[in-house]
């Protein structure tokens, strides 16, 4: 079975609960793909961290461990609005260095090539609009709009995939400026077919309807991206996914780690409700 873990900010913690139920039922996972938040969970699972260990790790993390606001660049940018001699740009509100350092530690500094389970992590080059796929597989994609990267740290691949435009600064990599993979593929289902998955479970963290208003630049940007990208994901899921899981989640900010337990439990509930259907589809 292949599993495609979609993006969704801190809602991605629901993937942990989903993987817990799959593990409890002794269902093997043969292939992994992840976008944005889904890439974090996919990477941790790929290096051998169990879903229950992931939960323990998350419950110990503080927001200061992964959020580093881009204060100096923000101040320079504000100054440039008033003083013509200052030329600078503001590319993101969060630098992303702390998160990348944390990911490097959690993945034990492993490279993609050191991961045994077939894995694909998606990103996007904001300069060209091309999809960038980090993978440990020998795959060929017949498209000029797709770049395959096989030589990179696992933490680098994830850092690229989670770079929500204007929230995180883009990641410079091999002449590209990499941003959140959700721009091109919010739930990376089609790459599962390319890797040879016979049965695909897709986890879509999006909402068909939004019931609460948003405020603030990060919230507005996140909502806009969700609206633009989840419709495309729905089409791919309909074509390639054998089972789609939609956790019932309220929107959550990147710094609301106090809701981690609640989000993980929501993932457990939705997977438990669908476990019979999954087993039936897998003939187990």
Secondary structure, DSSP 8 states (H G I E B T S, - for coil): -EEEE---GGGGGHHHHHHHHHHHTT----EEEEETHHHHHHHHHHTT--HHHHHHHHHH--GGGT--B-HHHHHHHHHHHH-TT------EEE--HHHHHHHHHHTTT-BGGG--SEEEEEEEETTT--EEEEESS------TTEEEE-SSBHHHHHHHHT--BEEE--EEETTEEEEEGGGT-SS--HHHHHHT-SSEEEE----SS--S---SHHHHHHHHHHHHHHHHHHHHHHHH-SEEE--------TT-GGGHHHHHHHHHHHHHHHHHHHHHHHT-
